[in-house]
Amino acid sequence: MNISTLVSPPLTSRPRTFNPREQIPLWSNTLWKIERGVVRTLTWKEDGTLISLGYWGQNDVIGRPLSQLEPYQIECVTSVEVSLIPSTQWSDYMDQILTHLRQIEELQSILHTQGTEQRLLNCLKWLGKKFGRLTPDGLLIDLRLTHADISDLIGMTRVSVTRMMIKLEQDELIKRPGRHCIILKSSVFLSYQSSGVKKVD
């Protein structure tokens, strides 16, 4: 059991802030709403191999009640602000809870994609749909994700992810303007344009 499950939830509705790599406390009767920032949910195998279960951002709902996995953690990718949702208010957040479950299902489908290149590309599309911003060059995914982080999410080795990222860039399907930025070219995210992606100049 994670030590964060041993402390009772605070009796306050004031938002709480966490720094990158900090863990968000887990309680069986409490959910969290993300006000800003990005987190990832995690578990790991008996041999210590990390498994990333998903990435979640503003307005998403997260928490121990949404998973029966053990071990289970919520780790901050960026600086994060969250608000506590007691069980008496869960019914007010059914849309967000259902969205969370649907997106878990989408990631499971990506994990079973045939071919490592297509699996990686589908993962980038999923991240782009959820976190991307439209720019003149394409769909910008501005998250601090390493190749190891991506490999944990889609069940590939870090070396394979690195090799495939280089190939996707050579094929002009993506651009890498910065160490932690990925731009999906228009031809890749075209089918996602109607999915609520934000546009920036």
VODO-759756 format. One line per 4 residues: number of its first residue (from 1); their letters; for each residue x, y, z of N, C-alpha, C. Coordinates in nm, 4 decimals. Atoms other than C-alpha are relative to their C-alpha. Layout:
// VODO-759756
NUM = A = X,Y,Z,X,Y,Z,X,Y,Z | ... .
END
This chain:
// VODO-759756
1 = MNIS = 0.0854,-0.1206,0.0000,0.0000,0.0000,0.0000,0.0878,0.1238,0.0000 | -0.0762,-0.1242,0.0048,0.1290,0.3445,-0.0863,-0.0229,0.0802,0.1261 | 0.0111,-0.0751,-0.1246,0.2019,0.5626,0.2137,-0.1017,0.1125,-0.0094 | 0.0939,-0.1110,0.0156,-0.0186,0.8366,0.0670,-0.1437,-0.0420,0.0249 .
5 = TLVS = 0.1353,0.0463,-0.0286,-0.3247,0.6161,0.1271,-0.0263,-0.0062,0.1502 | 0.0138,0.0200,-0.1430,-0.2615,0.6118,0.5027,-0.0434,0.1255,0.0738 | 0.0368,-0.1270,-0.0620,-0.3459,0.9757,0.5698,-0.1399,0.0383,-0.0448 | 0.1370,-0.0369,0.0343,-0.7051,1.0967,0.5829,-0.0009,0.1235,-0.0882 .
9 = PPLT = 0.0073,-0.1183,0.0858,-0.8136,1.3489,0.3185,-0.0290,0.1247,0.0811 | 0.0219,-0.1243,-0.0737,-0.8144,1.7128,0.4297,-0.1462,0.0421,-0.0068 | 0.1385,-0.0466,-0.0064,-1.1434,1.8700,0.5318,-0.0102,0.1399,-0.0589 | 0.0024,-0.1314,0.0652,-1.1015,2.1602,0.2906,-0.0179,-0.0193,-0.1495 .
13 = SRPR = 0.0199,0.0057,0.1449,-1.2050,2.2304,-0.0662,0.0977,0.0903,-0.0738 | -0.0969,-0.0890,0.0628,-0.9182,2.4712,-0.1299,0.0949,-0.0803,-0.0884 | -0.0923,0.0714,0.0891,-0.6974,2.3721,-0.4263,0.1355,-0.0226,0.0662 | -0.1335,0.0320,-0.0480,-0.3659,2.2075,-0.3507,0.0963,-0.0004,-0.1182 .
17 = TFNP = -0.0997,-0.0034,0.1068,-0.0466,2.2493,-0.5507,0.1095,-0.1019,0.0276 | -0.1070,0.0982,-0.0082,0.2235,1.9936,-0.6243,0.1054,0.0330,-0.1055 | -0.1109,-0.0241,0.0908,0.5621,2.0151,-0.7920,0.0225,-0.1197,-0.0924 | -0.0311,0.1120,0.0895,0.6886,1.8028,-1.0841,0.0650,-0.1157,0.0758 .
21 = REQI = -0.0479,0.1269,-0.0577,0.7579,1.4378,-0.9831,-0.0562,-0.0287,0.1381 | 0.0662,0.0307,-0.1261,0.5626,1.4734,-0.6596,-0.1207,-0.0897,-0.0256 | 0.1162,0.0866,0.0091,0.2881,1.2197,-0.5925,-0.1216,0.0684,0.0623 | 0.1258,-0.0509,-0.0536,-0.0738,1.3193,-0.5415,-0.0588,-0.1063,0.0922 .
25 = PLWS = 0.0514,0.0980,-0.0958,-0.2271,1.1522,-0.2329,-0.1196,-0.0783,-0.0543 | 0.1071,0.0896,0.0436,-0.4640,0.8598,-0.2858,-0.0867,-0.0386,0.1189 | 0.0950,0.0438,-0.1003,-0.7766,0.7964,-0.0830,-0.1162,-0.0695,-0.0682 | 0.1028,0.0828,0.0626,-1.0483,0.5402,-0.1510,-0.1327,0.0721,-0.0183 .
29 = NTLW = 0.1276,-0.0715,0.0069,-1.3302,0.7916,-0.1024,0.0128,0.1390,-0.0600 | -0.0265,-0.1353,0.0484,-1.1805,1.0897,-0.2837,0.0529,-0.0019,-0.1429 | -0.0554,-0.0261,0.1324,-1.1246,1.2040,-0.6412,0.0623,0.1395,0.0003 | -0.0586,-0.1317,0.0185,-0.9239,1.5023,-0.7636,-0.0386,0.0527,-0.1374 .
33 = KIER = 0.0167,-0.0669,0.1285,-1.0056,1.7519,-1.0386,0.1255,0.0823,-0.0263 | -0.1193,-0.0754,0.0355,-0.7019,1.8924,-1.2187,-0.0406,0.1388,-0.0480 | 0.0292,-0.1381,0.0365,-0.7266,2.2715,-1.2320,0.1019,0.0521,-0.1015 | -0.1055,-0.0338,0.0970,-0.3949,2.3161,-1.4156,0.1122,-0.1017,0.0145 .
37 = GVVR = -0.1136,0.0909,-0.0033,-0.0936,2.1085,-1.5065,-0.0316,-0.1362,-0.0587 | 0.0099,0.1338,0.0586,-0.0357,1.7508,-1.6216,0.0556,-0.1027,0.0985 | -0.0462,0.1123,-0.0824,-0.0053,1.4238,-1.4283,-0.0010,-0.1267,-0.0844 | 0.0129,0.1313,0.0596,0.0465,1.0626,-1.5220,-0.0329,-0.1007,0.1091 .
41 = TLTW = 0.0317,0.1078,-0.0914,-0.0964,0.7528,-1.3565,0.0911,-0.1179,-0.0307 | -0.1044,0.1009,0.0120,0.1426,0.4646,-1.2934,-0.0314,-0.1265,0.0781 | -0.0132,0.1213,-0.0779,0.1770,0.1057,-1.1858,0.1321,-0.0633,-0.0414 | -0.1229,0.0674,0.0408,0.4675,-0.1390,-1.2147,-0.0099,-0.1494,0.0265 .
45 = KEDG = -0.0033,0.1451,-0.0101,0.5410,-0.5080,-1.2526,0.0807,-0.0429,0.1225 | -0.0730,0.0533,-0.1152,0.6889,-0.7345,-0.9864,0.1500,0.0211,-0.0134 | -0.1437,-0.0208,0.0202,1.0330,-0.6900,-1.1445,0.0390,0.1478,0.0017 | -0.0273,-0.1426,-0.0085,1.0010,-0.3121,-1.1073,-0.0202,0.0770,-0.1288 .
49 = TLIS = 0.0229,-0.0668,0.1278,0.9214,-0.2386,-1.4720,-0.1191,0.0953,0.0111 | 0.1027,-0.1028,-0.0106,0.7226,0.0848,-1.4848,-0.1002,-0.0105,-0.1145 | 0.1057,-0.0035,0.1008,0.3901,0.0970,-1.6687,-0.0774,0.1295,0.0188 | 0.0762,-0.1247,-0.0036,0.2386,0.4353,-1.7488,-0.1414,-0.0277,-0.0498 .
53 = LGYW = 0.1398,0.0305,0.0314,-0.1419,0.4163,-1.7519,-0.0694,0.1118,-0.0760 | 0.0616,-0.1106,0.0720,-0.2141,0.7581,-1.9007,0.0490,0.1344,0.0502 | -0.0344,-0.1386,-0.0342,-0.1580,1.1330,-1.8970,-0.1288,0.0806,0.0067 | 0.1251,-0.0694,-0.0280,-0.4192,1.3726,-1.7626,0.0284,0.1467,0.0269 .
57 = GQND = -0.0214,-0.1434,-0.0098,-0.4600,1.7480,-1.7734,-0.1208,0.0759,0.0508 | 0.1018,-0.0911,-0.0537,-0.6878,2.0428,-1.6997,-0.1412,-0.0537,-0.0201 | 0.1403,0.0442,-0.0074,-1.0471,1.9480,-1.6041,-0.0176,-0.1511,0.0048 | 0.0115,0.1447,-0.0174,-0.9671,1.5758,-1.5935,-0.0214,-0.0338,0.1465 .
61 = VIGR = 0.0217,0.0514,-0.1355,-1.0741,1.3773,-1.2888,0.0860,-0.1249,0.0184 | -0.0911,0.1099,-0.0290,-0.8257,1.1358,-1.1303,-0.0200,-0.0445,0.1449 | 0.0065,0.0422,-0.1395,-0.7991,0.9320,-0.8114,-0.0029,-0.1505,0.0149 | -0.0038,0.1419,-0.0332,-0.7767,0.5955,-0.6414,-0.1272,-0.0747,-0.0399 .
65 = PLSQ = 0.1222,0.0742,0.0350,-1.1462,0.5048,-0.7005,-0.0114,-0.0364,-0.1483 | 0.0083,0.0273,0.1430,-1.0838,0.4996,-1.0793,0.0899,-0.1158,-0.0430 | -0.0871,0.1128,0.0333,-0.8400,0.2082,-1.0602,0.0009,-0.1025,0.1123 | -0.0143,0.1076,-0.0980,-0.8214,-0.1302,-0.8892,0.1410,-0.0573,0.0007 .
69 = LEPY = -0.1375,0.0493,0.0076,-0.4546,-0.1755,-0.9726,0.0749,0.0285,0.1301 | -0.0870,-0.0160,-0.1152,-0.2038,-0.2218,-0.6938,0.1367,-0.0554,-0.0371 | -0.0064,-0.1398,-0.0457,0.0445,-0.0576,-0.6832,-0.0594,0.0973,-0.1014 | 0.0594,-0.1054,0.0833,-0.0972,0.2654,-0.8217,0.0486,0.1338,0.0527 .
73 = QIEC = -0.0465,-0.1323,-0.0396,0.0409,0.6194,-0.8202,-0.0478,0.1042,-0.1004 | 0.0226,-0.1156,0.0863,-0.0394,0.9626,-0.9587,0.1191,0.0925,0.0181 | -0.1231,-0.0787,-0.0053,0.2774,1.1529,-1.0426,-0.0151,0.1262,-0.0839 | 0.0087,-0.1269,0.0717,0.2985,1.5184,-1.1445,0.1091,0.0084,-0.1072 .
77 = VTSV = -0.0942,-0.0227,0.1087,0.4621,1.5815,-1.4817,0.0462,0.1453,0.0003 | -0.0281,-0.1428,-0.0121,0.4435,1.9592,-1.4397,-0.0437,0.0458,0.1380 | 0.0635,-0.0574,-0.1181,0.3498,2.1899,-1.1566,-0.1511,-0.0171,-0.0160 | 0.1412,0.0392,0.0099,-0.0085,2.0895,-1.0773,-0.0810,0.0638,0.1127 .
81 = EVSL = 0.0959,-0.0450,-0.1001,-0.3067,2.2388,-0.8979,-0.1242,-0.0867,-0.0113 | 0.1158,0.0897,0.0006,-0.5891,2.0041,-0.7990,-0.0977,0.0399,0.1094 | 0.1049,-0.0223,-0.0986,-0.9192,2.0344,-0.6136,-0.0589,-0.1342,0.0411 | 0.0544,0.1245,-0.0544,-1.0586,1.7605,-0.3916,-0.1477,-0.0135,-0.0316 .
85 = IPST = 0.1413,0.0298,0.0252,-1.3898,1.5955,-0.4867,-0.0422,-0.1119,0.0939 | 0.0474,0.1053,-0.0895,-1.5529,1.4073,-0.1969,-0.1043,-0.0876,-0.0685 | 0.0918,0.0960,0.0628,-1.7693,1.1050,-0.2760,-0.1420,0.0538,-0.0117 | 0.1353,-0.0564,0.0055,-2.0850,1.3073,-0.2049,-0.0226,0.0850,-0.1246 .
89 = QWSD = 0.0109,-0.0859,0.1182,-2.0091,1.5154,-0.5175,0.0339,-0.0735,-0.1295 | -0.0424,0.0719,0.1206,-1.9046,1.2409,-0.7610,-0.1027,0.0077,-0.1123 | 0.1038,-0.0019,0.1034,-2.2385,1.2495,-0.9408,0.0056,0.1262,-0.0855 | -0.0138,-0.1241,0.0761,-2.1592,1.6066,-1.0486,0.1106,-0.0079,-0.1048 .
93 = YMDQ = -0.1166,0.0127,0.0881,-1.8526,1.4805,-1.2356,-0.0055,-0.1259,-0.0856 | 0.0131,0.1242,0.0757,-1.9915,1.1817,-1.4238,0.0551,0.0128,-0.1418 | -0.0538,-0.0183,0.1362,-1.8982,1.3293,-1.7635,0.1514,-0.0171,-0.0004 | -0.1458,0.0113,-0.0068,-1.5325,1.3628,-1.6605,0.0438,-0.1421,0.0342 .
97 = ILTH = -0.0339,0.1380,-0.0362,-1.5298,1.0162,-1.5029,-0.0137,-0.0920,-0.1211 | 0.0198,0.0817,0.1197,-1.6709,0.8587,-1.8203,0.1061,0.0301,-0.1052 | -0.1065,-0.0364,0.0943,-1.4208,1.0526,-2.0321,0.1314,-0.0673,0.0382 | -0.1212,0.0662,-0.0480,-1.1383,0.9170,-1.8176,0.0000,-0.1477,-0.0393 .
101 = LRQI = 0.0088,0.1426,0.0313,-1.2574,0.5595,-1.8669,0.0111,-0.0245,-0.1503 | -0.0095,0.0145,0.1457,-1.2982,0.6077,-2.2435,0.1438,0.0185,-0.0479 | -0.1370,-0.0247,0.0436,-0.9477,0.7465,-2.2756,0.0942,-0.1117,0.0429 | -0.0746,0.1204,-0.0393,-0.8053,0.4520,-2.0796,-0.0208,-0.1086,-0.1050 .
105 = EELQ = 0.0323,0.0994,0.1026,-0.9824,0.2306,-2.3337,0.0738,0.0307,-0.1307 | -0.0736,-0.0385,0.1210,-0.8280,0.4267,-2.6224,0.1469,-0.0390,0.0107 | -0.1405,0.0346,-0.0189,-0.4801,0.3760,-2.4763,0.0213,-0.1504,-0.0054 | -0.0100,0.1456,0.0092,-0.5433,0.0044,-2.4386,-0.0027,-0.0452,-0.1449 .
109 = SILH = 0.0050,0.0320,0.1424,-0.6333,-0.0080,-2.8071,0.1331,0.0323,-0.0674 | -0.1292,-0.0379,0.0567,-0.3104,0.1751,-2.8945,0.1066,-0.1036,0.0345 | -0.0976,0.1004,-0.0430,-0.1090,-0.0808,-2.6954,-0.0026,-0.1243,-0.0880 | 0.0154,0.1197,0.0824,-0.2426,-0.3533,-2.9256,0.0118,0.0303,-0.1491 .
113 = TQGT = -0.0219,-0.0353,0.1404,-0.1643,-0.1674,-3.2490,0.1133,-0.0840,-0.0570 | -0.1032,0.0782,0.0675,0.0304,-0.3861,-3.4900,0.1052,0.0932,-0.0601 | -0.1083,-0.0807,0.0557,0.3712,-0.2424,-3.5808,0.0420,0.1107,0.0943 | -0.0477,-0.0979,-0.0976,0.5896,-0.0287,-3.3545,-0.0135,0.1438,-0.0488 .
117 = EQRL = 0.0096,-0.1365,0.0509,0.5892,0.2750,-3.5831,-0.1423,0.0517,0.0089 | 0.1388,-0.0433,-0.0054,0.2110,0.2880,-3.6072,-0.0470,0.0160,0.1439 | 0.0361,-0.0125,-0.1411,0.1771,0.2314,-3.2327,0.0501,0.1327,0.0562 | -0.0544,-0.1273,-0.0457,0.4049,0.5263,-3.1637,-0.0765,0.1165,-0.0604 .
121 = LNCL = 0.0724,-0.1078,0.0659,0.2245,0.7422,-3.4176,-0.1390,0.0164,0.0610 | 0.1318,-0.0072,-0.0633,-0.1132,0.6551,-3.2639,0.0086,0.0609,0.1400 | -0.0216,-0.0595,-0.1321,0.0247,0.7445,-2.9214,0.0166,0.1511,-0.0111 | -0.0197,-0.1444,0.0189,0.1395,1.0843,-3.0485,-0.1304,0.0685,-0.0396 .
125 = KWLG = 0.1310,-0.0560,0.0352,-0.2033,1.1403,-3.2042,-0.0864,0.0154,0.1247 | 0.0791,-0.0044,-0.1240,-0.3660,1.0594,-2.8683,0.0459,0.1165,0.0876 | -0.0534,-0.1111,-0.0787,-0.1354,1.3012,-2.6863,-0.0321,0.1340,-0.0648 | 0.0310,-0.1229,0.0709,-0.1911,1.5621,-2.9561,-0.1461,0.0391,0.0141 .
129 = KKFG = 0.1433,-0.0266,-0.0151,-0.5680,1.5289,-2.9363,-0.0310,0.0547,0.1393 | 0.0289,-0.0364,-0.1385,-0.5563,1.5691,-2.5587,0.0704,0.1288,0.0437 | -0.0794,-0.1120,-0.0496,-0.2812,1.8274,-2.5093,0.0482,0.0962,-0.1084 | -0.0610,-0.0757,0.1083,-0.1958,1.9653,-2.8530,-0.0617,0.1369,-0.0245 .
133 = RLTP = 0.0429,-0.1328,0.0430,-0.2209,2.3205,-2.9830,0.0366,0.0164,-0.1467 | -0.0270,-0.0197,0.1415,-0.2504,2.4079,-3.3506,0.0919,0.1194,-0.0213 | -0.0931,-0.1056,0.0376,0.0371,2.6131,-3.4898,0.0109,-0.0008,-0.1519 | -0.0179,0.0009,0.1463,0.1277,2.7122,-3.8472,0.0770,-0.1216,-0.0516 .
137 = DGLL = -0.0803,0.1147,0.0430,0.3692,2.4155,-3.8563,-0.0684,-0.1336,0.0227 | 0.0674,0.1262,-0.0308,0.1270,2.1552,-3.7239,-0.0524,0.0005,0.1419 | 0.0572,0.0155,-0.1340,-0.0002,2.0218,-3.3927,0.1124,-0.0125,0.1023 | -0.1084,-0.0054,-0.0973,0.2343,2.1152,-3.1075,-0.0372,-0.0747,0.1271 .
141 = IDLR = 0.0124,0.0711,-0.1277,0.2687,1.8720,-2.8158,0.1153,0.0471,0.0865 | -0.1044,-0.0634,-0.0806,0.4593,2.0724,-2.5564,-0.0034,-0.0572,0.1413 | -0.0092,0.0672,-0.1294,0.5048,1.8221,-2.2732,0.1439,-0.0450,0.0214 | -0.1362,0.0427,-0.0308,0.8263,1.7308,-2.0954,0.0048,-0.1529,0.0071 .
145 = LTHA = -0.0013,0.1458,0.0076,0.8170,1.3694,-2.2125,0.1311,-0.0476,-0.0606 | -0.1199,0.0624,0.0545,1.1382,1.1736,-2.2563,-0.0400,-0.1221,-0.0826 | 0.0269,0.1227,0.0748,1.1662,0.8752,-2.4876,-0.0337,-0.1145,0.0958 | 0.0317,0.1016,-0.1006,1.1607,0.6614,-2.1725,-0.1448,0.0140,0.0474 .
149 = DISD = 0.1392,-0.0224,-0.0408,0.8293,0.8218,-2.0674,-0.0962,-0.0560,-0.1037 | 0.0866,0.0494,0.1074,0.6762,0.7404,-2.4051,0.0046,-0.1525,-0.0051 | -0.0120,0.1457,0.0040,0.8112,0.3848,-2.3953,-0.0812,-0.0641,0.1126 | 0.0805,0.0512,-0.1114,0.6458,0.3334,-2.0524,-0.1486,0.0014,-0.0318 .
153 = LIGM = 0.1420,-0.0158,0.0325,0.3147,0.4432,-2.2025,-0.0474,-0.1012,-0.1026 | 0.0457,0.0841,0.1115,0.3089,0.2181,-2.5103,0.0701,-0.1353,-0.0060 | -0.0557,0.1334,-0.0068,0.5066,-0.0883,-2.4044,0.1104,-0.0281,-0.0998 | -0.1158,0.0161,0.0868,0.8151,-0.0325,-2.6210,0.1261,0.0331,0.0794 .
157 = TRVS = -0.1244,-0.0377,-0.0648,1.1795,-0.0038,-2.5272,0.0346,0.1440,-0.0356 | -0.0428,-0.1371,0.0267,1.3368,0.3395,-2.5040,0.0781,0.0069,-0.1308 | -0.0786,0.0018,0.1229,1.5767,0.2437,-2.7835,-0.0915,-0.0049,-0.1222 | 0.0941,0.0094,0.1121,1.2845,0.1488,-3.0101,-0.0717,0.1318,-0.0236 .
161 = VTRM = 0.0664,-0.1296,0.0136,1.1066,0.4763,-2.9382,0.0936,0.1014,-0.0655 | -0.0972,-0.0928,0.0583,1.4220,0.6727,-3.0184,0.0173,-0.0271,-0.1491 | -0.0176,0.0364,0.1413,1.4703,0.4834,-3.3444,-0.1215,0.0398,-0.0828 | 0.1223,-0.0328,0.0732,1.1068,0.5316,-3.4481,-0.0218,0.1508,-0.0097 .
165 = MIKL = 0.0134,-0.1460,0.0050,1.1086,0.9025,-3.3577,0.0895,0.0574,-0.1088 | -0.0914,-0.0454,0.1055,1.4102,0.9528,-3.5827,-0.0598,-0.0297,-0.1376 | 0.0602,0.0370,0.1288,1.2330,0.7667,-3.8642,-0.1200,0.0880,-0.0330 | 0.1155,-0.0856,0.0238,0.9113,0.9675,-3.8224,0.0428,0.1405,-0.0404 .
169 = EQDE = -0.0506,-0.1324,0.0366,1.1130,1.2869,-3.8402,0.0583,-0.0013,-0.1409 | -0.0560,0.0116,0.1353,1.2985,1.1662,-4.1506,-0.1106,-0.0096,-0.1046 | 0.1145,0.0128,0.0897,0.9617,1.0802,-4.3078,-0.0859,0.1259,-0.0027 | 0.0687,-0.1300,-0.0071,0.8477,1.4374,-4.2271,-0.1434,-0.0124,0.0524 .
173 = LIKR = 0.1289,0.0123,-0.0675,0.5556,1.3182,-4.0157,-0.0014,0.0795,0.1299 | -0.0125,-0.0809,-0.1208,0.6851,1.5011,-3.7087,0.1195,0.0932,-0.0145 | -0.1158,-0.0886,-0.0127,0.9232,1.7857,-3.6247,0.0365,0.0054,0.1475 | -0.0469,-0.0107,-0.1379,1.1350,1.8268,-3.3101,0.0686,0.1342,0.0202 .
177 = PGRH = -0.0613,-0.1333,-0.0128,1.1882,2.2028,-3.2603,0.0732,0.0219,0.1315 | -0.0656,-0.0130,-0.1308,1.2973,2.1554,-2.8988,0.0125,-0.1363,0.0627 | -0.0287,0.1283,-0.0636,1.4131,1.8850,-2.6635,-0.1261,-0.0737,0.0430 | 0.1211,0.0632,-0.0522,1.0665,1.8232,-2.5200,-0.1248,0.0353,-0.0816 .
181 = CIIL = 0.1133,-0.0375,0.0844,0.8460,1.9510,-2.8044,-0.0083,-0.0918,-0.1212 | 0.0247,0.0795,0.1201,0.6921,1.7454,-3.0829,-0.1092,0.0700,-0.0797 | 0.1030,-0.0553,0.0874,0.5009,1.8842,-3.3796,-0.0439,-0.1085,-0.0976 | 0.0570,0.0923,0.0975,0.2715,1.6475,-3.5699,-0.0372,0.0780,-0.1242 .
185 = KSSV = 0.0307,-0.0695,0.1247,0.2489,1.7490,-3.9331,-0.1491,-0.0119,-0.0320 | 0.1427,-0.0098,0.0296,-0.0933,1.8391,-4.0759,-0.0577,-0.1311,-0.0527 | 0.0501,0.1245,0.0581,-0.1257,1.5123,-4.2681,-0.0268,-0.1061,0.1057 | 0.0139,0.0994,-0.1056,-0.0984,1.3183,-3.9417,-0.1235,0.0273,0.0849 .
189 = FLSY = 0.1074,-0.0289,-0.0947,-0.3498,1.5006,-3.7226,-0.1288,0.0453,-0.0677 | 0.1163,-0.0501,0.0729,-0.6019,1.5878,-3.9962,-0.1304,-0.0566,0.0545 | 0.1226,0.0639,-0.0477,-0.8561,1.3379,-3.8622,-0.0365,0.0423,0.1409 | 0.0244,-0.0413,-0.1373,-0.8269,1.4940,-3.5160,-0.0409,0.1466,0.0106 .
193 = QSSG = 0.0225,-0.1431,-0.0066,-0.8990,1.8531,-3.6095,-0.1352,0.0374,0.0596 | 0.1330,-0.0289,-0.0537,-1.2621,1.8296,-3.5017,-0.0150,-0.0453,0.1444 | 0.0059,0.0589,-0.1335,-1.1696,1.6974,-3.1555,0.0344,0.0978,0.1114 | -0.0200,-0.0966,-0.1070,-1.1328,2.0184,-2.9605,0.1428,0.0445,0.0189 .
197 = VKKV = -0.1378,-0.0453,-0.0099,-0.7673,2.0932,-3.0320,0.0036,0.1518,-0.0004 | -0.0097,-0.1451,-0.0095,-0.6737,2.4483,-2.9339,0.0912,0.0546,-0.1091 | -0.0794,-0.0638,0.1042,-0.5353,2.6836,-3.1964,0.0763,0.1179,0.0585 | -0.0813,-0.1142,-0.0410,-0.2488,2.9254,-3.1358,0.0663,0.0580,-0.1228 .
201 = D = -0.0670,-0.0661,0.1120,-0.0790,3.1758,-3.3601,0.1469,-0.0404,-0.0053 .
END
